[in-house]
Amino acid sequence: MFTDLHQYGVVRALVASSAFHHLGLREWNKWFPNAAIFAPAQSIARVERQAKLHGIQPLAKASSITGPRLELIDMPHYKTGEVLVRIKTERGLVWYVTDIVMNMRALPDNRIMRLVFKLTRSGPGLKFNNIAPLFMVKNKGELKRWLAAELDKAPPQWLIPCHGDIVELGSNPARVRRLFTSS
């Protein structure tokens, strides 16, 4: 798997998308020791500690590597940090999100987690994750307003949630907008 990437060019950056999504980063770093490592600013200390890596840089410093088609945005209103990735493609804009939006086909099998997801209206289907903000976000309302404003500035054709299926929005970003305008 690691060697297959060489056909696409030099791996210059590795990214931990949040304080909780860092597994494998150390292994990737062994394969690509010259790649800079980035993470949301609020998550750097935890990612360094958990991955046993040092020198991780904030996402804001990645723009010199990513170029104009890829944006790694350190989302505001977080305690723990999370990235919004925007990718400009020939077929439209793609958003990748880690934990704040999910599109799970079914609720978790674990009875307790199933109940938690059901009570918080965090699944199944395309949903704002109302569980994560309890311990990851400083101000859920402000985060939702910020996401709605970002949606107005740059509506995606596709939404790729870390948890769940890809959502093709086409010319209907309202499917995502309702996630950021509901309470």
Secondary structure in CASP SS format (residue, H / E / C, confidence):
PFRMAT SS
TARGET T0000
AUTHOR 0000-0000-0000
METHOD secondary structure of the structure
MODEL  1
M C 1.00
F C 1.00
T H 1.00
D H 1.00
L H 1.00
H H 1.00
Q H 1.00
Y H 1.00
G C 1.00
V C 1.00
V C 1.00
R C 1.00
A E 1.00
L E 1.00
V E 1.00
A C 1.00
S C 1.00
S E 1.00
A C 1.00
F C 1.00
H E 1.00
H C 1.00
L C 1.00
G C 1.00
L H 1.00
R H 1.00
E H 1.00
W H 1.00
N H 1.00
K H 1.00
W H 1.00
F C 1.00
P C 1.00
N C 1.00
A C 1.00
A E 1.00
I E 1.00
F E 1.00
A E 1.00
P C 1.00
A H 1.00
Q H 1.00
S H 1.00
I H 1.00
A H 1.00
R H 1.00
V H 1.00
E H 1.00
R H 1.00
Q H 1.00
A H 1.00
K C 1.00
L C 1.00
H C 1.00
G C 1.00
I C 1.00
Q E 1.00
P E 1.00
L H 1.00
A H 1.00
K H 1.00
A H 1.00
S H 1.00
S H 1.00
I H 1.00
T H 1.00
G C 1.00
P C 1.00
R C 1.00
L E 1.00
E E 1.00
L E 1.00
I E 1.00
D E 1.00
M C 1.00
P C 1.00
H C 1.00
Y E 1.00
K C 1.00
T C 1.00
G C 1.00
E E 1.00
V E 1.00
L E 1.00
V E 1.00
R E 1.00
I E 1.00
K E 1.00
T E 1.00
E C 1.00
R C 1.00
G E 1.00
L E 1.00
V E 1.00
W E 1.00
Y E 1.00
V E 1.00
T C 1.00
D C 1.00
I C 1.00
V E 1.00
M E 1.00
N E 1.00
M E 1.00
R C 1.00
A C 1.00
L C 1.00
P C 1.00
D C 1.00
N C 1.00
R H 1.00
I H 1.00
M H 1.00
R H 1.00
L H 1.00
V H 1.00
F H 1.00
K H 1.00
L H 1.00
T C 1.00
R C 1.00
S C 1.00
G C 1.00
P C 1.00
G E 1.00
L E 1.00
K E 1.00
F E 1.00
N C 1.00
N C 1.00
I C 1.00
A C 1.00
P H 1.00
L H 1.00
F H 1.00
M H 1.00
V E 1.00
K C 1.00
N C 1.00
K H 1.00
G H 1.00
E H 1.00
L H 1.00
K H 1.00
R H 1.00
W H 1.00
L H 1.00
A H 1.00
A H 1.00
E H 1.00
L H 1.00
D H 1.00
K H 1.00
A C 1.00
P C 1.00
P C 1.00
Q C 1.00
W E 1.00
L E 1.00
I E 1.00
P E 1.00
C C 1.00
H C 1.00
G E 1.00
D C 1.00
I C 1.00
V E 1.00
E E 1.00
L C 1.00
G C 1.00
S C 1.00
N C 1.00
P C 1.00
A H 1.00
R H 1.00
V H 1.00
R H 1.00
R H 1.00
L H 1.00
F H 1.00
T H 1.00
S C 1.00
S C 1.00
END
